[in-house]
Amino acid sequence: MALTFAEDQYGKKLDRCLTDTLLKFGGGMVLGSVFSLLFFKRRAWPIIMGSGFGVGVAYNNCERSLNKSN
């Protein structure tokens, strides 16, 4: 039976949050880039907006995960 400390669980949650943030940021950037190239004549705002949405969703998921009682 292995002992798990609260610091280890918190560290794992932070690692998952960082990974989730990077993936969602990258996905938003890629989606924004595709929309920018196909629909918006290579403007920068769809890339920035997609990246921002990705970070916002990741922040929401991370906040929920860290505030959960387990």
Buried (B, 14 or more C-beta within 10 A) or exposed (E): EEEEEEEEEEEEBEEBBEEBBEEBBEBBBBBBBEBBEEEEEEEEEBBBBBBBBBBEBBBEBBEEBEEEEE
